[in-house]
Amino acid sequence: MFFNLFLVFMHPAQKYLRYFILIIINFFAFRASAQQEINTQLQARQAHWVDSVYKKLSRRQKVAQLFFVRAHTNKGLAYEDSVAKVIKSQQVGGLVFFQGGPVRQANLINRYQKISRVPLLMAMDGEWGIGMRLDSTISYPYQMTLGAIQDNNLIYKMGQQVAYDFKRLGMQMNFGPDMDVNNNPDNPVINYRSFGDNKYNVAKKGIAYFKGMQDAGLLTTAKHFPGHGDTNVDSHFDLPLLPFSRERLDTLEEYPFRQAIKAGISGIMIAHMDIPALDDTKNLPSTLSKPIVTGVLKDSLGFKGLIVSDAMEMKAVTKYFPDGEAELKAFLAGNDIIELSDNSKKAILKITRAIRRGDVAEELLNEKVKKILAAKYWAGLNTPHEVSTTHLVEDLNRAPARELVQQLSDAAVTVLKGNAAALQLNPLRKTAIISIGVDKPTVFQSELTKWYTNSVTFTVNTSTPVAELNSLLQILKQYDQVYVGIHDTRARPQSKLDYSNGVKEFITALTNHQNTVMCVFANPYTIAGLQGIEKAGALIACYQMSDELQRSAVKIITQQLKATGKLSVSVNAYFANGAGW
């Protein structure tokens, strides 16, 4: 009322301004009210669907909703039938797909969904996209490569493209990103899967990635809480020890997860680790620890999303807790999804009996099941649809996605040493272009020879005999300048190259050449094991062996592209985290 009286005594121009402001205020008030009403309706629809499914489930079927079992499309019909039998008999909540092919997987997802009474939540470890598991699909750069990128919007875009691929294949959940801080160069299981050793960079990159996926309608999972980056044991084979103080864990390992929770991550996966500072029970994996899962993650950090166990078939668990005991402990610890049980039938029965005896409160089960059903609703499983295989491979290899892989690669390459003159050597001079660690010519060589027409290419494999290497060194004395590509072709590029000592000494000898440019298409930690490489005229970190990164390196050498990447990990005294032009 006071606002309207005030308008009467105003100048006409002021009146119009005030009317306009009033209209705007009313518009936003209406918009907020409408949005609130829409949200209320959506929540009511979700609750209705969740309750309608939940009421039809027996106690054993409710327990089964917590279990996600392994699925492959490269193991033949007998294996596929065995998974179908588990789905029919146990009525599990979801599947985790591993190696195979996209068309086979789409057909299998259609088959499995048809035989399940409750829609299955389909998941996969897709840290660098579905190419991590499937042939004939796109692989995005490893997370350690992404850690070098300065424009996080590119990583957000990658998340959106990855979400498209998952959904196109009929999957609803990515067990990614990896948000471990890899502060141990010798980590055998995380390493290149991490965004790096800087907790702030790991948090920012991880958030950009999962937000891209979630905004595109995909459930995501930050892993491996509370942090698997500083271990030297692979939990697939044994139980790693994390011997650090609570203060250290709070401020370092847990930092990216805390930030991810604030940013709205939908899921978090628990690591299998022995962490005495958080739970001093001997040989107890963190996955099975209530003080860690409930006490730290749920109570202290306030996480309310889906809590996923790491694979329960891993030796870190089965070594100490066989025969379904681990799954019951994981349930009691606070996990919602129990992934890849060694014997899901036995484990489901064990949890069901514990509830029936009154050892476990029924409300605990109800809460977990409804959370999983709500996630299924959010992901669109309340209205299931068949995955179309028409143009499937073409859709998964679409041009915008491939272009983004090249953009990400361009943005990651890091010049550690050398200016423009040191990189772009004289194209008229006699030039040797060598690729090491390979058995055939590389993209790096074919692209570079287009610019250096007076050049000859050479290849050196991981174990070329010393006599041949010495002979090649003599030949190279006839060349004015040398470009060297150091390649790691292994599926799991570790911190040390699998080169013979003779080949490593050959690389050291090359650095003595007056004009040498070294490009490392390998894990950046490998640079520390190449003695004297810092003496080269120029050194470029390219992080991994891919066609796109080889093209990016040539673009930078030939000044088509300015290098913007920063080293995502500390390598040695010469090259620390953040190094680069």
C-alpha positions in Angstrom: 0.0 0.0 0.0 2.8 2.4 0.9 4.5 1.7 -2.4 1.3 2.7 -4.3 0.8 6.0 -2.4 4.4 6.9 -3.0 3.8 6.5 -6.8 1.0 9.3 -6.7 3.5 12.0 -5.8 6.2 11.0 -8.2 7.5 12.6 -11.4 5.9 10.7 -14.5 9.3 9.3 -15.5 9.9 8.1 -12.0 6.4 6.5 -11.9 7.1 4.5 -15.0 10.4 3.3 -13.6 8.7 2.3 -10.4 5.9 0.5 -12.3 8.6 -1.3 -14.3 10.4 -2.3 -11.1 7.1 -3.5 -9.6 6.4 -5.6 -12.7 9.8 -7.2 -12.5 9.4 -8.0 -8.8 6.0 -9.5 -9.4 7.4 -11.5 -12.3 10.2 -13.0 -10.3 7.9 -13.7 -7.3 5.5 -15.5 -9.7 8.4 -17.4 -11.3 9.7 -18.5 -7.9 6.3 -19.6 -6.8 5.7 -21.4 -10.1 9.1 -23.1 -9.8 8.4 -24.1 -6.2 5.0 -25.6 -7.3 6.7 -27.5 -10.2 9.4 -28.9 -7.8 6.7 -30.0 -5.4 4.8 -31.8 -8.2 8.0 -33.5 -9.4 8.9 -34.6 -5.8 5.4 -36.0 -5.4 5.6 -37.9 -8.7 9.0 -39.3 -7.6 7.7 -40.3 -4.2 4.7 -42.0 -5.8 6.8 -44.1 -8.2 9.3 -45.0 -5.5 6.6 -46.0 -3.1 4.7 -48.0 -5.7 7.8 -50.0 -6.6 9.0 -50.4 -3.0 5.6 -51.8 -1.7 5.8 -54.6 -4.2 9.2 -55.9 -3.0 9.7 -58.6 -0.4 12.4 -58.1 2.2 14.9 -60.2 0.2 14.1 -58.3 -3.0 14.7 -55.0 -1.2 18.1 -56.3 -0.1 18.8 -57.4 -3.7 18.3 -53.8 -4.9 21.5 -52.8 -3.1 23.6 -55.3 -5.2 25.2 -54.5 -8.5 26.8 -57.4 -10.4 29.4 -57.7 -13.1 28.5 -57.8 -16.9 30.6 -58.2 -20.0 29.9 -58.4 -23.7 33.2 -60.1 -24.7 32.8 -63.4 -22.8 30.3 -65.2 -25.0 26.7 -66.4 -24.7 27.2 -68.7 -21.7 28.5 -65.8 -19.6 25.7 -63.6 -20.8 23.1 -66.2 -19.9 24.7 -66.7 -16.4 24.2 -62.9 -15.7 20.6 -63.2 -17.0 20.0 -66.1 -14.6 21.3 -63.9 -11.7 19.0 -61.1 -12.7 15.9 -63.4 -12.8 16.6 -65.3 -9.6 18.1 -62.6 -7.4 16.4 -59.4 -8.9 19.5 -57.3 -8.2 19.4 -53.5 -8.4 22.0 -52.9 -11.2 24.8 -54.0 -13.4 28.4 -52.8 -13.9 29.5 -53.3 -17.4 33.1 -54.0 -18.3 34.9 -54.9 -21.6 33.0 -55.5 -24.8 31.5 -53.6 -27.7 28.8 -51.0 -28.0 26.3 -52.8 -30.2 26.6 -56.0 -28.2 26.2 -54.1 -25.0 23.1 -52.2 -26.2 21.5 -55.5 -27.2 22.4 -57.1 -23.9 21.0 -54.1 -21.9 17.7 -54.4 -23.7 17.6 -58.1 -22.9 18.5 -57.6 -19.3 16.0 -54.8 -18.7 13.2 -56.9 -20.1 13.7 -59.7 -17.7 14.1 -57.5 -14.6 11.0 -56.7 -12.5 12.5 -53.4 -11.3 14.4 -51.4 -13.9 18.2 -52.0 -13.6 20.5 -49.2 -12.9 23.3 -49.6 -15.5 26.8 -48.4 -14.5 30.3 -48.4 -15.9 33.8 -47.1 -14.9 34.1 -44.4 -17.5 36.8 -42.1 -16.1 37.9 -41.2 -19.7 34.5 -42.1 -21.2 33.1 -45.4 -22.5 36.3 -46.0 -24.4 37.7 -47.1 -21.1 35.8 -50.3 -21.5 34.4 -50.6 -25.0 35.9 -51.0 -28.4 34.8 -48.9 -31.4 34.2 -45.8 -29.2 35.9 -42.6 -28.2 38.4 -42.4 -25.4 38.9 -38.9 -23.9 42.3 -38.0 -22.3 43.3 -39.5 -19.0 42.6 -37.4 -15.9 46.3 -36.6 -15.4 46.3 -35.2 -18.9 43.2 -33.2 -18.1 44.9 -31.9 -15.0 47.2 -29.8 -17.2 44.3 -27.9 -18.8 43.7 -24.3 -17.6 40.2 -23.9 -19.1 37.9 -26.1 -16.9 35.0 -25.3 -19.2 36.5 -27.8 -21.7 36.3 -30.5 -19.0 32.7 -29.6 -18.3 32.0 -30.0 -22.0 33.7 -33.4 -21.9 31.4 -34.4 -19.0 28.4 -33.6 -21.2 29.7 -35.6 -24.1 30.5 -38.6 -21.8 26.9 -38.4 -20.4 25.5 -38.5 -23.9 27.5 -41.7 -24.7 26.3 -43.3 -21.4 22.7 -42.5 -22.0 22.8 -43.4 -25.7 23.9 -46.9 -24.6 21.2 -47.1 -22.0 23.4 -46.5 -18.9 22.6 -44.2 -16.1 25.6 -44.0 -13.8 29.3 -43.4 -14.2 31.7 -44.6 -11.5 33.8 -41.4 -12.0 35.5 -39.0 -11.7 38.5 -40.1 -9.8 39.1 -37.4 -7.2 42.1 -38.9 -5.5 45.1 -36.6 -5.0 48.0 -38.6 -6.5 50.8 -37.4 -4.2 52.7 -40.7 -4.6 54.5 -41.1 -8.0 54.8 -44.8 -7.4 51.0 -45.4 -6.8 50.3 -48.6 -8.8 46.5 -48.2 -9.0 45.6 -44.5 -9.2 48.4 -42.5 -10.8 47.4 -41.3 -14.3 43.7 -41.8 -13.3 44.1 -38.7 -11.0 43.9 -35.1 -12.0 47.3 -34.7 -10.3 49.0 -34.0 -7.0 47.5 -30.5 -6.2 44.3 -30.9 -4.1 42.8 -27.6 -5.4 43.3 -28.5 -9.0 41.9 -32.0 -8.4 38.8 -30.5 -6.8 38.2 -28.0 -9.5 38.7 -30.4 -12.4 36.6 -33.1 -10.7 33.8 -30.7 -10.1 33.8 -29.4 -13.7 33.7 -33.0 -15.0 30.9 -34.3 -12.8 28.8 -31.2 -13.2 29.0 -31.6 -17.0 27.8 -35.2 -16.6 25.1 -34.5 -14.0 23.7 -31.4 -15.9 23.3 -33.8 -18.8 21.3 -36.3 -16.7 23.9 -38.8 -15.7 24.5 -40.1 -12.1 28.2 -39.7 -11.1 30.5 -41.1 -8.4 33.5 -39.4 -7.0 36.1 -42.0 -5.9 37.9 -43.3 -3.9 36.9 -41.8 -0.5 38.7 -40.8 1.7 41.6 -40.7 -0.8 43.6 -43.4 -2.5 46.4 -41.2 -3.9 49.2 -41.9 -1.5 49.4 -45.7 -1.5 51.9 -48.1 -2.9 49.7 -51.2 -2.8 47.0 -52.0 -5.4 43.8 -52.8 -3.5 42.8 -55.3 -6.2 45.5 -57.5 -4.8 45.9 -56.6 -1.1 44.8 -54.1 1.6 46.7 -50.8 1.4 47.7 -48.9 4.5 47.1 -45.2 4.8 49.2 -44.4 7.9 48.5 -40.6 8.1 47.1 -38.5 10.9 43.5 -37.4 11.0 44.6 -33.8 10.4 46.5 -34.8 7.3 43.5 -36.7 5.9 41.1 -33.9 6.7 43.2 -31.2 5.0 44.6 -33.2 2.0 43.0 -36.5 1.0 39.5 -35.5 1.9 39.6 -32.0 0.5 38.4 -32.8 -3.1 35.5 -34.9 -1.7 34.5 -32.2 0.6 34.4 -29.7 -2.2 32.5 -32.2 -4.4 29.8 -32.6 -1.7 29.4 -28.8 -1.5 29.0 -28.7 -5.3 26.3 -31.4 -5.3 28.0 -34.7 -6.4 25.3 -37.4 -6.6 27.5 -40.4 -5.4 30.7 -41.2 -3.7 32.6 -44.5 -3.8 34.5 -45.8 -0.8 38.0 -47.1 -1.1 39.3 -50.4 0.4 42.1 -49.1 2.7 43.3 -49.7 6.2 43.2 -46.2 7.9 44.1 -46.5 11.6 43.6 -42.7 12.2 39.9 -43.1 11.4 39.3 -46.7 12.5 42.0 -48.7 14.3 40.3 -52.1 13.8 43.0 -54.4 12.5 42.8 -55.3 8.8 39.4 -53.6 8.4 39.0 -52.0 4.9 37.5 -48.5 5.0 34.5 -49.8 3.0 33.5 -51.9 6.0 34.1 -49.2 8.6 31.1 -47.4 10.1 33.3 -44.7 11.7 34.5 -43.9 8.2 31.5 -44.3 6.0 28.8 -43.1 8.4 30.9 -41.2 11.0 33.1 -39.2 8.6 31.3 -39.2 5.2 27.7 -39.0 6.3 27.8 -37.3 9.7 30.9 -35.1 9.6 30.8 -34.1 5.9 27.0 -34.2 5.6 26.9 -36.3 2.5 23.3 -37.5 1.6 23.8 -39.0 -1.8 24.5 -42.5 -2.9 27.4 -44.3 -1.2 28.9 -47.0 -3.3 31.4 -49.6 -2.2 34.4 -50.3 -4.3 34.3 -53.8 -5.9 33.7 -56.3 -3.1 35.5 -59.0 -5.1 38.9 -57.2 -4.6 41.5 -59.0 -2.5 41.7 -56.1 -0.1 38.3 -57.3 1.1 38.1 -61.0 0.4 41.5 -61.7 2.0 40.0 -60.9 5.5 36.2 -61.2 5.1 35.1 -64.2 3.0 31.6 -65.8 2.5 29.3 -62.8 2.5 30.6 -61.4 5.8 32.1 -58.3 4.0 28.8 -57.4 2.4 26.9 -57.4 5.7 29.6 -55.2 7.2 29.5 -52.9 4.2 25.7 -52.6 4.6 26.1 -51.8 8.3 28.9 -49.3 7.7 26.6 -47.1 5.6 27.1 -48.2 1.9 24.0 -48.0 -0.2 25.2 -49.8 -3.3 27.3 -53.0 -2.8 29.3 -53.4 -6.0 30.5 -56.7 -7.5 30.0 -59.1 -4.6 32.0 -62.3 -4.8 28.8 -64.2 -4.1 25.8 -62.0 -4.3 23.3 -64.8 -3.6 24.9 -65.7 -0.3 25.4 -62.1 0.7 21.8 -61.1 0.0 20.7 -64.1 2.2 23.1 -63.1 5.0 21.8 -59.5 5.2 18.2 -60.6 4.9 18.6 -63.1 7.8 20.3 -60.4 9.9 17.3 -58.1 9.4 14.8 -60.9 10.2 16.7 -61.8 13.4 16.5 -58.1 14.5 20.3 -57.7 14.3 19.8 -54.9 11.8 17.0 -52.4 11.8 14.6 -52.7 9.0 14.5 -48.9 8.7 18.1 -48.9 7.6 17.3 -51.1 4.7 14.2 -49.1 3.8 16.2 -45.9 3.7 18.8 -47.4 1.3 16.3 -49.0 -1.0 14.3 -45.8 -1.4 17.4 -43.8 -2.1 18.4 -46.2 -4.9 14.8 -46.2 -6.3 14.8 -42.3 -6.2 18.1 -42.4 -8.2 16.5 -44.6 -10.7 13.6 -42.2 -11.1 16.0 -39.2 -11.4 17.8 -41.1 -14.2 14.5 -41.7 -16.1 14.1 -45.4 -15.4 10.5 -44.9 -14.3 9.8 -44.8 -18.1 12.1 -47.4 -19.6 12.9 -47.4 -23.3 14.7 -49.7 -25.6 18.2 -48.8 -26.7 18.2 -48.3 -30.5 21.2 -49.9 -32.3 20.5 -47.9 -35.5 23.5 -45.7 -36.2 24.8 -46.5 -32.7 28.5 -46.7 -33.5 28.2 -43.5 -35.7 26.5 -41.7 -32.8 29.2 -42.7 -30.4 31.9 -41.5 -32.8 30.2 -38.2 -33.7 32.3 -35.3 -35.0 31.8 -32.8 -32.1 33.0 -35.4 -29.6 36.2 -36.1 -31.7 36.8 -32.4 -32.1 36.6 -32.0 -28.3 39.2 -34.7 -27.8 41.5 -32.7 -30.0 40.7 -29.5 -28.2 41.4 -31.1 -24.8 44.7 -32.5 -26.1 45.7 -29.1 -27.5 45.0 -27.5 -24.2 47.0 -30.0 -22.2 50.4 -30.1 -23.9 53.0 -28.5 -21.7 56.3 -26.9 -22.7 58.7 -27.6 -19.9 61.7 -26.1 -21.5 62.5 -24.1 -24.6 61.3 -21.0 -26.4 59.7 -20.7 -29.9 63.2 -20.7 -31.5 64.2 -23.8 -29.6 61.0 -25.6 -30.6 60.7 -24.7 -34.2 64.1 -25.6 -35.7 65.1 -24.6 -39.2 62.8 -26.5 -41.7 65.5 -26.4 -44.4 68.2 -28.1 -42.3 68.8 -31.9 -42.3 66.5 -33.3 -39.7 66.1 -36.6 -37.9 62.7 -37.5 -36.5 62.9 -40.4 -34.1 60.1 -42.2 -32.3 61.2 -44.4 -29.3 59.2 -47.2 -27.7 57.4 -48.2 -30.9 57.7 -50.8 -33.7 56.2 -48.7 -36.5 56.1 -45.0 -37.6 54.0 -42.7 -35.5 51.5 -39.9 -36.1 54.1 -37.6 -34.5 56.6 -38.5 -37.3 54.1 -38.3 -40.2 52.8 -34.9 -39.1 56.2 -33.4 -38.5 57.6 -34.6 -41.8 55.0 -32.4 -43.5 56.9 -29.4 -42.1 60.4 -30.8 -42.3 60.8 -32.0 -45.9 64.5 -32.5 -45.5 64.0 -35.2 -42.9 64.4 -38.9 -42.3 62.5 -40.9 -39.7 63.8 -43.6 -37.4 62.1 -45.9 -34.9 63.5 -47.5 -31.8 61.5 -50.1 -29.8 61.6 -50.7 -26.1 64.5 -53.2 -26.3 66.5 -52.3 -29.4 70.0 -53.9 -29.0 72.8 -51.6 -27.9 74.8 -52.3 -31.0 72.0 -51.0 -33.2 71.6 -47.9 -30.9 75.3 -47.1 -31.1 75.2 -47.4 -34.9 72.2 -45.0 -35.0 74.0 -42.5 -32.8 76.8 -42.5 -35.4 74.3 -41.9 -38.2 72.7 -39.0 -36.3 76.0 -37.1 -36.3 75.2 -36.4 -39.9 72.0 -34.5 -39.0 71.8 -30.8 -37.9 68.8 -31.3 -35.6 66.8 -34.0 -34.0 63.1 -34.3 -32.9 62.5 -37.2 -30.5 59.1 -38.7 -29.5 59.2 -40.9 -26.4 56.2 -43.1 -26.5 54.5 -45.5 -24.0 52.1 -47.8 -25.8 51.0 -49.8 -22.7 47.3 -49.8 -21.8 48.3 -48.7 -18.2 51.0 -46.1 -18.5 52.9 -46.3 -15.2 55.5 -44.0 -13.7 58.5 -45.8 -15.2 59.0 -46.7 -18.8 59.4 -50.3 -19.8 62.5 -49.5 -21.8 65.7 -51.4 -21.6 68.7 -49.6 -19.9 70.3 -49.4 -23.3 67.4 -47.5 -24.8 67.3 -45.1 -21.8 71.0 -44.5 -22.2 70.4 -43.8 -25.9 67.9 -41.1 -24.9 70.5 -39.5 -22.6 73.0 -39.5 -25.4 70.5 -37.7 -27.7 70.3 -34.8 -25.3 73.9 -34.1 -26.0 73.0 -33.2 -29.6 73.2 -29.5 -30.1 69.6 -29.1 -31.4 67.3 -31.6 -29.8 63.6 -31.4 -29.1 62.1 -34.1 -26.8 58.4 -34.8 -26.7 57.2 -37.3 -24.0 54.0 -39.1 -25.0 53.9 -40.9 -21.7 53.1 -40.6 -18.0 54.8 -37.3 -16.9 56.4 -39.1 -14.0 58.5 -41.0 -16.5 60.5 -37.9 -17.1 62.2 -38.4 -13.7 63.6 -41.7 -14.9 65.3 -40.3 -18.0 68.7 -39.1 -16.9 69.8 -35.8 -18.5 66.6 -35.1 -20.3 66.5 -31.6 -18.8 69.6 -30.8 -20.9 67.6 -31.1 -24.2 67.2 -27.9 -26.1 63.4 -28.2 -25.6 61.2 -30.5 -23.7 57.4 -31.0 -24.1 55.2 -33.1 -21.7 52.4 -34.7 -23.7 51.1 -37.0 -20.9 50.0 -40.0 -22.9 50.2 -41.8 -26.2 47.4 -40.7 -28.5 47.0 -39.6 -32.0 45.5 -36.3 -30.8 48.3 -35.4 -28.5 50.9 -36.2 -31.1 49.1 -33.8 -33.5 49.0 -31.2 -30.6 52.7 -31.5 -30.1 53.4 -30.8 -33.8 51.1 -27.8 -33.7 53.1 -26.3 -30.8 56.5 -27.1 -32.4 55.4 -25.4 -35.7 53.8 -22.4 -33.9 50.3 -23.2 -35.1 49.3 -23.3 -31.4 50.5 -21.6 -28.2 51.1 -24.1 -25.4 48.9 -23.3 -22.4 49.2 -26.6 -20.3 50.7 -26.6 -16.8 52.3 -29.7 -15.4 49.7 -31.5 -13.3 52.2 -33.3 -11.0 55.7 -32.6 -9.6 58.2 -34.7 -11.4 61.5 -33.8 -9.9 63.6 -30.9 -8.8 63.7 -29.5 -12.4 59.9 -29.8 -13.1 57.4 -29.0 -10.4 53.6 -28.9 -10.4 52.5 -25.9 -12.4 55.6 -25.7 -14.6 55.0 -24.7 -18.2 54.8 -21.7 -20.5 
